[in-house]
Amino acid sequence: MLALNTKRLSSRLRERLSEPVMLDLTKRLILIPSENPPGNHYEECVRTLCDELERLGFDEVRREGACVLASAGTGPRTLYFSGHYDVVPAQNRGQFQPHVSGANLFGRGSSDMKSGLAAMIHAAAAVRDEGLLKTGRIGIVLVPDEETAGPRGSRYLEARGLLGRGGIGMLTPEPTGGVIWNANRGAISLRATMRGKASHVGRQFEGVNAFECAVPAMARLLDLKNEVELRETQCNIAPAAARKSIMMLGGRAEAGTNFNVTPDFCSFTIDRRINPEENLEEEKLRLRDTLDGFEIETLQEEPTTATPAGDPLGVILSRHITSATGKEPAFEMCPGLLETRFYAAYGVPAFAYGPGLLTVSHGPDEFVPIRNIFRCALIYALTAAEMLR
């Protein structure tokens, strides 16, 4: 019956959704430099989001630490709209001055994912105001720290039993570039530190050069990287180069205190992204064996997760994307981690689809096509209406 009414329903929701209002909220969020690390201006972001949710009449708007929770509709069955408001550090301060050029909105977070937050918030309000939430509610979950594995965000909510209650599904507006992400790689991220002893360069024989001590392990890691990156996943992911397993060395690296002092420490990171065909425990053990003699700090350790594309939420989401864009979306594995993993771990079907483009996210010229914000809101609204009819 719903399929017969989709055109009329879409028309009603289009009238409810205001592109200028969503664009304005996105701009206001971009103006807040919520960079992570280190986690700047979270309070300002929380306040702006709470004000918008309260203005739109959401129920139970509340803060949990640095997270914002709210709901639309009633009942125990909950479709979660979840997104993050932190952004990676800017390449220049001008990125926090949003500006429109042609059909695009530029600014840090425009693509990843402040435009997505605006779309999903207004989608939820539109569905509620049309009286379409018949059998449950939409749960709004807005979190920080997604860019650093979620200690004050989804992981914080999970530890307090507040994540995914009564969930029948979860959507997150990551910058998927038109595809749906239904799976993600696992991750092992480590910081390795070699200790030495400082001494003046003229008496370096009295010191222990931590950098030089670390070099043999660095060479072994490069050998391991070359082996690892010959492996390819059979999961659907584009382009072809993205199929390879990942091991990145030296994302953060530092040593010593000055050029004329024997370095008393040498520290660097290893970011290992695991394809579903690989074993997390085996890969972790290989890394640790290669780093024998180092102090090791685990920054994150996450398994691969996936939701079948044929899950009802995936089928419904895909149908409405096709209707709104004229193109049937592919289901792909995300090249990195996804917050969907927190929900999938509890058996809640979880998918990522958003207005942004991964190809420009985190870069110096980050932007989002403005029409994508409206389209994403319409797709989220139609999907919620069908899931909760």
PLY file of the C-alpha trace (Angstrom):
ply
format ascii 1.0
element vertex 389
property float x
property float y
property float z
element edge 388
property int vertex1
property int vertex2
end_header
0.00 0.00 0.00
2.83 2.40 0.85
4.39 2.01 -2.59
1.16 3.34 -4.14
1.34 6.47 -1.97
5.08 7.14 -2.21
4.72 9.92 -4.79
2.11 11.78 -2.74
4.06 11.19 0.47
7.24 12.48 -1.15
5.42 15.61 -2.25
4.15 16.30 1.26
7.59 15.83 2.77
9.21 18.06 0.14
6.88 20.85 1.23
7.90 20.30 4.85
11.64 20.32 4.20
13.23 23.73 3.73
16.57 23.79 1.93
17.44 27.33 3.16
16.79 26.35 6.79
18.94 23.23 6.54
21.65 25.21 4.78
21.56 27.82 7.53
21.98 25.19 10.26
24.89 23.63 8.38
26.59 27.03 8.11
26.11 27.73 11.82
27.67 24.38 12.67
30.63 24.93 10.32
31.33 28.25 12.08
32.08 26.25 15.25
35.66 24.90 15.02
34.93 21.56 16.72
38.32 20.11 15.78
39.29 16.69 17.05
41.94 16.20 18.13
41.98 17.86 20.59
38.21 18.30 20.98
37.72 22.05 20.69
34.43 23.93 21.15
32.32 20.86 21.93
30.18 22.82 24.38
29.33 25.41 21.73
28.34 22.66 19.29
26.18 20.93 21.91
24.43 24.18 22.73
23.69 24.95 19.07
22.33 21.45 18.44
20.18 21.46 21.58
18.76 24.88 20.67
17.81 23.62 17.19
16.20 20.44 18.52
14.23 22.39 21.11
13.17 24.96 18.50
11.83 22.14 16.34
9.92 20.64 19.28
11.80 17.36 19.73
11.01 15.30 22.80
13.43 14.51 25.62
16.23 16.76 24.39
19.08 16.14 26.81
22.82 16.03 27.20
24.77 12.95 28.20
28.31 14.18 28.73
29.24 15.74 25.40
26.50 13.82 23.54
23.04 15.08 22.61
19.99 12.79 22.65
16.44 13.52 21.53
13.45 11.75 20.03
10.46 12.24 17.75
7.39 10.06 18.15
6.57 7.48 20.79
6.91 3.76 21.37
9.73 1.31 22.09
10.61 0.60 18.44
13.37 3.07 17.58
15.00 3.95 14.29
18.20 5.77 15.19
19.52 8.74 13.24
23.07 9.09 14.55
25.88 11.42 13.54
29.02 13.14 14.81
29.72 16.84 15.16
33.50 16.71 15.58
35.70 17.42 12.56
39.32 16.76 11.70
41.70 19.73 12.18
41.53 22.37 9.47
44.34 23.07 7.03
43.58 26.79 7.42
41.30 28.88 9.66
39.31 30.10 6.67
37.69 26.66 6.51
35.53 27.68 9.45
34.01 30.51 7.40
31.34 28.74 5.34
30.73 30.07 1.87
28.62 29.12 -1.11
30.23 28.93 -4.52
27.95 27.89 -7.35
25.97 24.83 -6.26
28.29 23.90 -3.40
28.77 24.83 0.26
32.42 24.97 1.32
33.85 24.66 4.83
35.32 22.22 7.30
32.65 19.68 8.18
30.42 20.60 5.24
30.82 17.08 3.86
31.85 15.17 7.00
29.25 15.54 8.37
27.56 18.72 9.58
25.35 18.90 6.49
24.26 15.35 7.31
23.29 16.39 10.84
21.10 19.17 9.46
19.48 16.76 6.98
18.65 14.05 9.49
17.37 16.45 12.19
15.00 18.15 9.77
13.99 14.81 8.22
12.91 13.53 11.63
10.92 16.70 12.35
9.17 16.50 8.96
8.12 12.87 9.42
6.80 13.64 12.88
4.92 16.73 11.75
3.26 14.74 8.95
2.01 12.24 11.54
3.87 9.35 9.90
5.43 7.76 12.98
2.74 5.15 13.62
4.60 2.28 15.32
7.65 3.82 16.95
10.00 6.76 17.14
13.14 8.27 15.68
16.02 8.51 18.13
18.44 11.37 17.48
22.00 10.67 18.66
24.62 13.39 18.15
28.12 12.54 19.33
31.70 13.85 19.42
34.99 11.98 19.10
34.10 9.91 16.04
37.42 10.97 14.53
39.27 9.50 17.53
37.41 6.19 18.14
34.57 7.61 20.24
35.71 7.81 23.90
33.37 10.74 24.66
30.84 9.76 22.01
29.30 6.42 21.03
31.66 4.46 23.27
30.63 6.67 26.20
26.94 5.97 25.52
27.62 2.26 25.08
29.38 2.03 28.43
26.31 3.56 30.11
23.79 1.33 28.40
22.32 4.22 26.42
23.18 3.12 22.91
20.79 1.26 20.62
17.95 0.54 23.05
14.96 -0.94 21.23
16.70 -0.35 17.94
15.12 -1.60 14.72
17.76 0.15 12.65
20.36 2.90 12.51
21.32 5.38 9.80
24.33 7.70 9.84
24.96 10.45 7.24
28.62 9.76 6.48
29.93 11.21 3.19
29.32 8.09 1.12
29.29 9.79 -2.29
26.08 8.17 -3.48
26.69 4.60 -2.33
25.49 2.86 0.83
28.09 1.59 3.26
26.85 -1.59 4.91
30.21 -2.85 6.23
33.46 -1.53 7.60
37.04 -2.66 8.04
38.43 -3.52 11.44
41.29 -1.54 12.96
44.34 -1.95 15.14
45.94 1.41 15.88
49.03 1.50 18.07
51.60 3.98 19.34
55.04 2.38 19.71
57.70 4.06 21.87
61.36 3.12 22.18
63.17 4.50 25.21
66.79 5.64 25.29
69.03 7.95 27.32
69.69 11.64 26.59
73.20 13.03 26.32
74.99 15.94 24.66
75.86 15.21 21.03
79.55 15.66 21.84
79.29 12.86 24.43
76.74 10.71 22.67
78.67 7.62 23.79
77.16 8.24 27.24
73.60 8.16 25.88
71.35 5.63 24.17
69.90 6.82 20.85
66.26 5.73 20.90
65.79 6.64 17.22
68.64 4.41 16.10
67.35 1.61 18.33
63.95 1.89 16.65
65.22 1.78 13.05
65.53 -2.04 12.74
61.89 -2.44 13.83
60.85 0.22 11.32
62.51 -1.82 8.57
60.68 -4.96 9.73
57.40 -3.04 9.72
58.01 -1.92 6.14
58.53 -5.57 5.15
55.26 -6.47 6.89
53.48 -3.56 5.19
54.61 -4.77 1.77
53.25 -8.25 2.54
49.98 -7.01 4.04
49.16 -4.69 1.16
49.29 -7.52 -1.37
46.07 -8.88 0.16
42.72 -7.90 -1.32
39.18 -8.15 0.01
36.40 -9.81 -1.93
33.92 -7.28 -0.54
32.44 -4.70 -2.89
34.50 -1.50 -2.65
35.70 1.05 -5.20
38.11 1.93 -6.69
40.06 -1.30 -7.18
43.05 0.05 -5.25
40.84 0.32 -2.15
40.48 -3.48 -2.06
43.96 -3.85 -0.62
44.48 -4.33 3.08
46.01 -1.32 4.84
48.97 -0.60 7.08
50.00 3.03 7.52
53.18 3.90 9.40
54.10 7.16 11.05
50.81 9.03 11.01
52.24 10.64 14.15
55.99 10.44 14.78
58.38 12.26 17.12
61.75 11.76 18.77
64.07 13.58 21.14
64.13 17.22 22.19
66.72 18.92 19.95
69.17 18.27 17.12
72.17 18.30 19.49
70.77 15.92 22.11
70.76 12.15 21.83
67.04 11.28 21.57
65.84 9.60 24.75
62.63 8.44 23.07
61.29 7.66 19.62
57.55 7.30 19.14
55.43 6.57 16.07
51.99 5.22 15.20
50.89 2.21 13.19
47.37 2.19 11.77
46.39 -1.28 10.55
43.01 -1.60 8.81
41.77 -5.19 8.63
39.76 -6.64 5.77
36.91 -9.02 6.72
38.91 -12.01 5.44
41.70 -11.34 7.96
41.87 -12.37 11.60
42.09 -9.48 14.08
43.92 -11.45 16.79
46.49 -12.88 14.38
47.26 -9.47 12.88
47.57 -7.89 16.31
50.02 -10.59 17.40
52.16 -10.08 14.29
52.42 -6.37 14.99
53.37 -6.89 18.61
56.01 -9.47 17.70
57.53 -7.01 15.22
57.61 -4.34 17.95
59.45 -6.41 20.55
61.26 -4.08 22.96
58.86 -1.14 22.47
56.30 0.28 24.86
52.97 -0.18 23.08
49.82 1.89 23.60
46.63 0.67 21.93
44.77 3.64 20.46
41.89 1.61 19.03
41.03 -2.01 18.39
37.85 -2.73 16.46
36.51 -5.77 14.58
35.00 -5.71 11.11
31.20 -5.45 11.08
28.54 -5.76 8.40
24.77 -5.65 7.86
23.42 -7.67 4.92
22.35 -5.49 2.00
19.11 -7.48 1.90
18.06 -6.40 5.38
14.65 -4.64 5.22
16.19 -1.30 6.25
18.76 -1.59 3.46
16.12 -2.47 0.89
13.90 0.45 1.92
16.80 2.92 2.04
18.02 1.82 -1.38
14.55 2.16 -2.93
14.13 5.74 -1.70
17.64 6.72 -2.81
16.80 5.41 -6.27
13.54 7.34 -6.30
15.13 10.60 -5.14
18.29 10.50 -7.27
17.29 8.41 -10.28
20.20 6.03 -9.67
20.21 2.73 -7.78
22.98 2.85 -5.14
25.64 0.19 -4.74
26.28 -1.37 -1.35
29.97 -1.13 -0.46
32.36 -1.63 2.42
33.59 1.61 3.97
37.38 1.95 3.56
37.71 2.81 7.25
35.76 2.49 10.49
32.09 3.37 10.90
29.99 4.17 13.95
27.55 1.61 12.58
29.79 -0.93 14.33
28.44 0.04 17.76
24.88 -0.78 16.66
25.73 -3.84 14.56
27.41 -5.35 17.64
23.94 -5.40 19.28
22.28 -6.89 16.21
20.79 -3.57 15.09
20.85 -3.22 11.26
23.00 -0.19 10.48
23.83 1.67 7.27
25.70 4.82 6.28
24.43 7.18 3.60
24.90 10.93 3.52
25.04 14.06 1.36
28.81 14.48 1.40
31.67 13.17 -0.72
34.49 11.11 0.77
36.82 12.35 -1.98
36.86 15.90 -0.53
36.28 15.18 3.17
39.23 16.05 5.46
40.82 18.04 2.61
41.57 21.78 2.25
38.65 22.35 -0.15
35.94 20.34 1.59
32.46 20.98 0.22
29.00 19.46 -0.12
26.61 19.84 -3.07
23.72 21.85 -1.59
21.02 19.86 -3.34
22.41 16.70 -1.70
21.44 18.05 1.73
17.79 18.31 0.69
17.87 14.93 -1.07
19.39 13.21 1.96
16.73 14.69 4.26
13.97 13.49 1.92
15.48 9.99 1.71
15.83 9.74 5.50
12.26 10.97 5.97
10.78 8.50 3.48
12.80 5.64 4.95
11.65 6.44 8.49
8.03 6.76 7.36
8.12 3.29 5.82
10.04 1.66 8.67
7.66 3.08 11.30
4.34 3.04 9.39
0 1
1 2
2 3
3 4
4 5
5 6
6 7
7 8
8 9
9 10
10 11
11 12
12 13
13 14
14 15
15 16
16 17
17 18
18 19
19 20
20 21
21 22
22 23
23 24
24 25
25 26
26 27
27 28
28 29
29 30
30 31
31 32
32 33
33 34
34 35
35 36
36 37
37 38
38 39
39 40
40 41
41 42
42 43
43 44
44 45
45 46
46 47
47 48
48 49
49 50
50 51
51 52
52 53
53 54
54 55
55 56
56 57
57 58
58 59
59 60
60 61
61 62
62 63
63 64
64 65
65 66
66 67
67 68
68 69
69 70
70 71
71 72
72 73
73 74
74 75
75 76
76 77
77 78
78 79
79 80
80 81
81 82
82 83
83 84
84 85
85 86
86 87
87 88
88 89
89 90
90 91
91 92
92 93
93 94
94 95
95 96
96 97
97 98
98 99
99 100
100 101
101 102
102 103
103 104
104 105
105 106
106 107
107 108
108 109
109 110
110 111
111 112
112 113
113 114
114 115
115 116
116 117
117 118
118 119
119 120
120 121
121 122
122 123
123 124
124 125
125 126
126 127
127 128
128 129
129 130
130 131
131 132
132 133
133 134
134 135
135 136
136 137
137 138
138 139
139 140
140 141
141 142
142 143
143 144
144 145
145 146
146 147
147 148
148 149
149 150
150 151
151 152
152 153
153 154
154 155
155 156
156 157
157 158
158 159
159 160
160 161
161 162
162 163
163 164
164 165
165 166
166 167
167 168
168 169
169 170
170 171
171 172
172 173
173 174
174 175
175 176
176 177
177 178
178 179
179 180
180 181
181 182
182 183
183 184
184 185
185 186
186 187
187 188
188 189
189 190
190 191
191 192
192 193
193 194
194 195
195 196
196 197
197 198
198 199
199 200
200 201
201 202
202 203
203 204
204 205
205 206
206 207
207 208
208 209
209 210
210 211
211 212
212 213
213 214
214 215
215 216
216 217
217 218
218 219
219 220
220 221
221 222
222 223
223 224
224 225
225 226
226 227
227 228
228 229
229 230
230 231
231 232
232 233
233 234
234 235
235 236
236 237
237 238
238 239
239 240
240 241
241 242
242 243
243 244
244 245
245 246
246 247
247 248
248 249
249 250
250 251
251 252
252 253
253 254
254 255
255 256
256 257
257 258
258 259
259 260
260 261
261 262
262 263
263 264
264 265
265 266
266 267
267 268
268 269
269 270
270 271
271 272
272 273
273 274
274 275
275 276
276 277
277 278
278 279
279 280
280 281
281 282
282 283
283 284
284 285
285 286
286 287
287 288
288 289
289 290
290 291
291 292
292 293
293 294
294 295
295 296
296 297
297 298
298 299
299 300
300 301
301 302
302 303
303 304
304 305
305 306
306 307
307 308
308 309
309 310
310 311
311 312
312 313
313 314
314 315
315 316
316 317
317 318
318 319
319 320
320 321
321 322
322 323
323 324
324 325
325 326
326 327
327 328
328 329
329 330
330 331
331 332
332 333
333 334
334 335
335 336
336 337
337 338
338 339
339 340
340 341
341 342
342 343
343 344
344 345
345 346
346 347
347 348
348 349
349 350
350 351
351 352
352 353
353 354
354 355
355 356
356 357
357 358
358 359
359 360
360 361
361 362
362 363
363 364
364 365
365 366
366 367
367 368
368 369
369 370
370 371
371 372
372 373
373 374
374 375
375 376
376 377
377 378
378 379
379 380
380 381
381 382
382 383
383 384
384 385
385 386
386 387
387 388
